[in-house]
Amino acid sequence: MKHIARKRFGQNFLSDHGIIDAIVAAIAPQPGDPMVEIGPGLAALTQPLVERLGHLTVIELDRDLALRLREHPQLRVIESDVLKVDFRALAATLGVPRLRVVGNLPYNISTPILFHLLDHVDAVQDQHFMLQKEVIDRMVAVPGSGDYSRLSVMLQWRYAMENVLFVPPESFDPPPRVDSAIVRMLPHADPPAIDVRLYGELVQTAFSQRRKILRNTLGQWLEARGFAGNFDLQRRAEEVPVAEYVTLAQAVQA
């Protein structure tokens, strides 16, 4: 029976074999890699991956799709909302220090998934995700550009990222109304030591009114915490490099 895409799960299934081959080439799976696929759907990407890996763990929320996937003997199926999956515990269960994570993420909850994985990044070797292209543009944006945002700053301190492949709407069934792309995310081997919660609060405050200079937003936040150091508040949030946000967070928590 043909599976009907469910809007509430944000389902758009890859159907272009040329694009699928290009994605697999970008991921470069090797036999035995401890790989986890989020949202395998109709297994368009799952099948070529498991053929190269030998075994693959998949996370699928849709009960009907999970039932189908369990018929494949080389798949370990976790029927769950990915936001409830403990990736550290999963790595321990598989007997590995770090996982390779891939997937065509549901566009309606892609940012929460990225932040959930950020919380488990020490258990991740690398990540390759299909996302809405405009989201990836924000992820990899440089300071001073229109795409530079809270998402850029929250991810770039912890990952090296690049847009590796453009994916047009006609590559899916049904076609989404947006362009898509593949992003590669490599956790930094020696990330700066920061209080991640404080850093997140700082960045969120800075970008809360991005058209205003930081004196009107972040200035009050810093004053409330007794910060007396040097930081140029005569800029907008989008003008401040990631490294400066990190240094400021370290100074505040000191």
Secondary structure as UniProt FT lines:
FT   HELIX           7..9
FT   STRAND          13..14
FT   HELIX           17..27
FT   TURN            31..32
FT   STRAND          35..38
FT   TURN            41..42
FT   TURN            44..45
FT   HELIX           46..53
FT   STRAND          56..60
FT   HELIX           63..69
FT   TURN            70..71
FT   TURN            73..74
FT   STRAND          75..79
FT   HELIX           82..84
FT   HELIX           87..94
FT   STRAND          99..104
FT   HELIX           107..109
FT   HELIX           110..118
FT   TURN            119..120
FT   HELIX           121..123
FT   STRAND          124..132
FT   HELIX           133..139
FT   TURN            143..144
FT   TURN            146..147
FT   HELIX           150..156
FT   TURN            157..158
FT   STRAND          159..167
FT   HELIX           169..171
FT   STRAND          172..173
FT   STRAND          180..187
FT   HELIX           196..206
FT   TURN            207..211
FT   HELIX           214..216
FT   HELIX           218..224
FT   TURN            225..226
FT   HELIX           237..239
FT   HELIX           242..253
//
